[in-house]
Amino acid sequence: MKPSIPTRIIGLNPYEPGKPIEEVERELGIANCVKLASNENPLGPSPFALRALEAALAEVHRYPDGGAVALTRRLADELAVGVGQLVLGNGSNELIELLTRIFASPGDEVVMSEDAFLIYELVSRAQGAEAVKVPSREFHHDLDAIGAAITPRTRLVFLANPNNPTGTIFRRSEWERFLADTPTRVVLVVDEAYSEFVDDEEFPDTLSCLNTHPGLVVLRTFSKIHGLAGLRVGYGIGPEEIIDAVARLRQPFNVNALAQVAALAALDDHDHLKASRHLVREGRAFYYGALDEIGLEYVESQANFVLVRVGDGAAVTRAMLERGVIVRPMDPYGYPDMVRVTFGTAIENRRCVDALAEICADSIGSGC
Ligand SMILES: *Cc1c(COP(=O)(O)O)cnc(C)c1O
């Protein structure tokens, strides 16, 4: 007899991250690859963060501050919430998992949009809960349908705003209607990993709603605009009782010492934030223009990436790889005809668009 692996675990499809540059270069025997596959910040981390990291390196024999007091206080100040309403995670992914472990048990339902970030489904199923996937509307979360999918068995709802991989948002009026209709016993998680890139004036201010729904939790991260994805730090803001529950379940040192100092320093670097936002705006305009010219359809995005209809996403991803450009195939999200492209530097974007144009001209994947 061998130990048997539970079926709820065997049934999981492991999350497939974007390919690391080194791996692609080794496999294909090429150099100078650009990675536009994981929505990272092409400007790199803030120089403030790098300096703080250097200074902290000699102290890594010490355990981190388990309460991450300095970073928690600083974030609480910045967001005008109490320190008891804030919890840090090993990336916001960890907080998605902890919230699910707290609230979702076998027999429970967790509601999400069908093309939402895949981690929500993964962690729900790992709990033995049912992931209820609601059809989206033109690449947008359909909040009315999501509301209608809530049953007495629903414990959790995950919304991503903007959503990854679609880049779309839901607006204030839909959100307010949804919030008012959502039973207060349901935990409502709004994942705002890309909120800093949003230009739409109707983007809802979810933090201002914390008092209107006792189950509302907002998630943010240092992985995207702050350029610290490799250090793993994100945070959640919510009612003290839920935050306290997460703090009980988390590992005592879930956010490492380097991540804490780098995140704290990054918050001070307003120039880096501004430049990162600016680059994304330019990236959007550049891709829209170039894709229109090539004749490829895309989904307008409020985030730092764009979903492009290329025909055969897997074939085009391979052809892009051969040209040294790493993008993300979208079959895991139910869009086998699309790829997701992260906005890079101007030079990286040019390379990506040139590769796409070349592939289209050869009608590989025949999306145009
Ligand atoms: C990138 C991303 C996150 C952040 O993940 P981290 O664990 O903080 O790196 C969370 N949600 C969505 C939708 C994302 O795309």
The ligand as an SDF file (V2000), in Angstrom:
LIG
                    3D

 15 15  0  0  0  0  0  0  0  0999 V2000
   -0.2280   39.4010  -10.3760 C   0  0  0  0  0  0  0  0  0  0  0  0
   -1.5360   39.2270   -9.7200 C   0  0  0  0  0  0  0  0  0  0  0  0
   -1.6420   39.1640   -8.3440 C   0  0  0  0  0  0  0  0  0  0  0  0
   -0.4520   39.3950   -7.4590 C   0  0  0  0  0  0  0  0  0  0  0  0
    0.2070   38.2960   -7.1520 O   0  0  0  0  0  0  0  0  0  0  0  0
    1.3770   38.3530   -6.0700 P   0  0  0  0  0  0  0  0  0  0  0  0
    1.1800   37.0790   -5.3570 O   0  0  0  0  0  0  0  0  0  0  0  0
    1.1400   39.5420   -5.2020 O   0  0  0  0  0  0  0  0  0  0  0  0
    2.6320   38.4410   -6.8580 O   0  0  0  0  0  0  0  0  0  0  0  0
   -2.8730   39.0230   -7.7680 C   0  0  0  0  0  0  0  0  0  0  0  0
   -3.9820   38.9760   -8.5110 N   0  0  0  0  0  0  0  0  0  0  0  0
   -3.9320   39.0790   -9.8410 C   0  0  0  0  0  0  0  0  0  0  0  0
   -5.1890   39.1010  -10.6060 C   0  0  0  0  0  0  0  0  0  0  0  0
   -2.7020   39.1790  -10.4880 C   0  0  0  0  0  0  0  0  0  0  0  0
   -2.6590   39.2350  -11.8090 O   0  0  0  0  0  0  0  0  0  0  0  0
  1  2  1  0
  2  3  1  0
  2 14  2  0
  3  4  1  0
  3 10  2  0
  4  5  1  0
  5  6  1  0
  6  7  2  0
  6  8  1  0
  6  9  1  0
 10 11  1  0
 11 12  2  0
 12 13  1  0
 12 14  1  0
 14 15  1  0
M  END
$$$$
